[in-house]
Amino acid sequence: MQYSKITETPSNHNHLEKMDTTTLLQKMNEEDQKVADAVAAAIPQITKLVDGLAERFEKGGRLFYIGAGTSGRLGILDASEIPPTFGMPHTRVIGLIAGGDTAIRKAVENAEDDGVQAWKDMMEHNITDIDVVVGIAASGTTPYVLGGIAEAKKNGLLTAGITNNPGAPLAVAVDIPIELNVGPEFLTGSTRMKSGTSQKLALNMISTALMIKIGRVKGNKMVNMQLSNSKLVDRGARYVSEGLGIDYDKAEKLLKKHGSVKAAIDAGA
């Protein structure tokens, strides 16, 4: 298979060790400004994924992210923020990383080279054909991700892939390729930089748009967020106060009685 592995091409900048701190930071920032445009170019494909997800979520389906290294950690980060932000069970959006939970904090050598483990990891969650699997790999060649995608497709799941190398094996393998061409990294090959940033932006868009489409947001508010600390209770009370046109104290009491912004607003309407 012939494709250009952009993530391994030389940086646009050289002699980094000779740059002063301000120049280093300015040049990094110049490269980072290219990321949003790369994500914007992929919106048509991201749209297909979000619409496919929403259809399957309404039937009880789930979203699985699979990845290794930085890509795997970003998937886990996105998944972990769904319950507190949108009040969804942690079983609906699941992040899996090569090497297991240990790899979240420490690199697990050779774990990403195991082409069969991702499907085993998914099977532990009783995966079904109404679930969706999104493989994340800057290189687009990670065996852990490719193996999981291949098995998912065999079993009738909708598959998508987020990669920073257009035309990479991951992009070819999935139903919906999301190709984020951010160009070479500031530090040659360091895909935790622009590639990782682009993946984070795409994941924000995917999960947030999905949650909006399935009714977990009202207006522009997180009306189903978990009230797990005083800051969030305060935010929720303000949302209720604004939504019902009542004073803060009444709103706070209503919120604490009903347990969520949505329930409080529905009760007080």
Sequence and secondary structure as in RCSB ss.txt:
>XXXX:A:sequence
MQYSKITETPSNHNHLEKMDTTTLLQKMNEEDQKVADAVAAAIPQITKLVDGLAERFEKGGRLFYIGAGTSGRLG
ILDASEIPPTFGMPHTRVIGLIAGGDTAIRKAVENAEDDGVQAWKDMMEHNITDIDVVVGIAASGTTPYVLGGIA
EAKKNGLLTAGITNNPGAPLAVAVDIPIELNVGPEFLTGSTRMKSGTSQKLALNMISTALMIKIGRVKGNKMVNM
QLSNSKLVDRGARYVSEGLGIDYDKAEKLLKKHGSVKAAIDAGA
>XXXX:A:secstr
     GGGS  S   GGGS HHHHHHHHHHHHTTHHHHHHHTHHHHHHHHHHHHHHHTTT  EEEEESHHHHHHH
HHHHHTHHHHH   TTSEEEEETT THHHHS  TTGGG SSHHHHHHHTTT  TT EEEEE SSS  HHHHHHHH
HHHHTT EEEEEESSTT HHHHHSSEEEE    S SSTT TTTHHHHHHHHHHHHHHHHHHHHTT  BTTB TT 
   SHHHHHHHHHHHHHHHT  HHHHHHHHHHHSSHHHHHHHH 
